[in-house]
């Protein structure tokens, strides 16, 4: 069973897409950044000692406006969106598209959905995130897949690694081609997901510089849907 999840910025999304709107729910803590600034303390630069120093160290972990949240304990809100995304990836043949303005928490939500997918079967499922960039095209995106699959397997028990090693080798061989087509990628994903449930998050999908790759991704999704419906 394979599921794909794309996080991107779009002006319009498909009917099944989930638009993420700005949202903020504060994390309860004894010292807030506003209070510290009023006291003339910059929580990122001011050296401190004792209890205040410990509290500031904790605040740096909690208050991370420039990086996504990857810790479930620090994630607040978005329960409706998270439930809808999890419902989509758990349904055979469905793929979720998450879109919205930059900086409103799409990647953080991606981390939470990935962790929820893993928690359903922590030792018998694969969930990987592939970051996209302006230099990427269809082939280079999928060229990042196998190293991340291997990195995830390194954290699993030896018996799980042994059981899927042949499939990983086979998928690697399938993707080792000069020309990567949607059919080739589908074959590799099919080999992998035949052994373990597989979730792939393509983050910052809109940053892909090669416009022609958009059609190839659409063809890949169509191929997977057709196969699932046979």
C-alpha positions in Angstrom: 0.0 0.0 0.0 1.6 3.3 -1.1 0.4 6.8 -0.3 1.8 10.1 -1.5 1.4 13.4 0.1 2.5 16.6 -1.5 2.9 19.9 0.4 3.0 22.9 -1.8 1.8 26.5 -2.4 -1.0 26.7 -5.0 -3.6 29.4 -5.8 -6.0 26.6 -6.6 -5.9 23.0 -5.5 -7.8 19.8 -6.4 -11.1 19.1 -4.8 -9.6 16.6 -2.4 -6.9 19.1 -1.4 -6.7 20.6 2.1 -6.0 24.4 2.2 -4.1 25.4 5.3 -5.0 28.8 6.6 -3.0 30.9 9.1 -3.5 29.6 12.6 -1.7 30.0 15.9 -2.4 28.4 19.2 0.1 29.3 22.0 2.0 26.7 23.9 1.6 27.2 27.6 4.8 28.2 29.3 5.8 30.1 32.4 8.0 32.6 30.5 6.9 34.1 27.2 9.1 35.9 24.7 7.0 39.1 25.1 7.6 39.1 28.9 11.3 38.6 28.4 11.6 41.4 25.9 9.7 43.7 28.3 12.3 42.9 30.9 15.1 43.8 28.4 16.1 40.2 27.9 16.6 38.8 24.4 16.0 35.0 24.7 18.3 34.2 21.9 21.4 36.3 22.8 21.3 37.3 26.5 23.6 35.2 28.7 21.9 34.1 31.9 22.5 31.8 34.9 20.5 29.6 37.1 16.8 29.0 36.8 16.2 31.8 34.3 18.9 30.3 32.1 17.2 26.9 32.2 13.9 28.4 31.4 15.4 30.3 28.4 16.9 27.1 27.2 13.5 25.5 27.3 12.0 28.5 25.5 14.5 28.1 22.7 13.2 24.6 22.1 9.6 25.6 22.2 9.7 28.9 20.3 11.0 28.1 16.8 9.4 30.5 14.4 11.9 29.8 11.6 11.8 26.0 11.7 9.0 23.4 11.4 7.7 21.6 14.5 8.7 18.0 14.5 7.8 17.2 18.1 4.2 16.1 18.8 4.4 17.5 22.4 5.0 21.0 20.9 2.3 20.8 18.2 -1.0 22.5 19.0 -4.2 22.9 16.9 -4.8 21.8 13.3 -6.7 18.7 14.6 -9.3 18.9 11.8 -6.7 19.3 9.1 -4.6 16.5 10.6 -7.6 14.1 10.8 -8.5 14.8 7.1 -5.0 14.2 5.9 -4.6 11.0 7.9 -8.0 9.8 6.6 -6.8 10.5 3.0 -3.5 8.6 3.3 -5.2 5.6 4.9 -7.6 5.2 2.0 -6.3 3.1 -0.8 -5.6 5.0 -4.0 -5.9 8.4 -2.4 -3.3 11.1 -2.3 -3.4 14.3 -0.2 -2.4 17.7 -1.4 -1.7 20.4 1.3 -1.4 23.9 0.1 -1.3 27.5 1.5 0.8 30.5 2.1 4.4 30.1 3.2 5.2 30.0 6.9 1.8 28.9 8.2 2.7 25.3 9.2 2.4 23.0 6.2 5.7 21.2 6.9 4.9 21.0 10.6 1.6 19.4 9.8 3.5 17.0 7.4 5.7 15.9 10.2 2.7 15.2 12.5 0.9 13.2 9.8 4.1 11.3 9.1 4.5 10.5 12.8 0.8 9.4 13.0 1.3 7.1 10.1 4.4 5.6 11.7 2.7 5.2 15.1 0.1 2.9 13.6 2.8 0.3 12.9 6.1 1.7 14.3 8.2 -1.4 13.3 6.4 -2.4 10.1 5.9 0.8 8.1 8.0 3.3 6.1 7.5 7.1 6.0 9.9 9.4 4.3 10.1 13.1 3.5 11.6 14.2 0.3 12.4 18.0 0.2 12.1 19.6 -3.3 14.2 22.5 -4.6 14.3 24.8 -7.6 17.1 22.6 -9.1 14.9 19.5 -9.0 13.0 17.8 -11.8 11.0 14.5 -11.8 14.2 12.3 -12.0 16.2 14.1 -9.3 13.2 14.1 -6.8 12.9 10.3 -7.1 16.7 10.0 -7.0 16.4 11.1 -3.3 14.0 8.3 -2.4 16.3 5.3 -1.9 18.9 7.0 0.4 16.0 8.2 2.7 14.4 4.7 2.6 17.8 3.2 3.7 18.1 5.9 6.4 14.7 4.9 7.8 15.5 1.2 7.7 18.7 1.8 9.7 16.4 2.7 12.6 14.4 -0.5 12.4 15.0 -3.9 14.0 17.4 -6.2 12.2 14.6 -8.7 11.3 12.7 -6.0 9.5 15.7 -4.9 7.5 16.5 -8.5 6.6 12.9 -9.0 5.4 12.9 -6.0 3.1 16.5 -5.9 1.9 15.8 -7.8 -1.3 12.9 -5.4 -2.2 15.1 -2.4 -1.5 17.9 -3.8 -3.7 15.3 -4.5 -6.5 13.7 -1.0 -6.2 17.2 0.5 -6.3 18.0 -1.4 -9.5 14.7 -0.3 -11.1 15.4 3.4 -10.4 19.0 3.1 -11.6 18.1 4.2 -15.2 19.3 7.0 -17.4 15.7 8.1 -18.1 13.2 8.0 -15.2 9.6 7.7 -16.3 6.4 7.5 -14.2 6.2 3.8 -15.0 9.6 3.1 -13.7 8.9 5.1 -10.5 5.6 3.2 -10.0 7.4 -0.2 -10.4 9.9 0.8 -7.7 7.2 2.0 -5.3 5.1 -1.1 -6.0 8.1 -3.3 -5.0 8.7 -1.4 -1.8 5.0 -1.0 -0.7 4.4 -4.7 -1.3 6.5 -5.4 1.8 5.6 -2.5 4.1 3.0 0.3 4.1 4.8 3.3 2.5 4.1 7.0 2.9 6.1 9.6 0.9 5.9 13.3 1.7 7.1 15.6 -1.1 7.8 18.9 0.7 8.0 22.3 -1.1 6.7 20.6 -4.3 6.0 24.0 -5.8 9.7 24.9 -5.8 10.5 22.4 -8.5 11.9 24.5 -11.3 11.2 22.1 -14.2 7.6 22.9 -15.3 7.5 19.8 -17.5 7.9 17.6 -14.4 4.4 18.6 -13.3 2.9 16.5 -16.0 5.1 13.5 -15.1 4.0 13.6 -11.5 0.4 13.8 -12.7 1.0 10.8 -14.9 2.5 8.9 -11.9 -0.6 9.6 -9.8 -2.8 8.5 -12.6 -0.8 5.3 -13.1 -1.1 4.4 -9.4 -4.8 5.1 -9.3 -5.5 2.9 -12.4 -3.6 0.0 -10.9 -5.4 0.3 -7.6 -8.7 0.2 -9.4 -8.0 -2.9 -11.4 
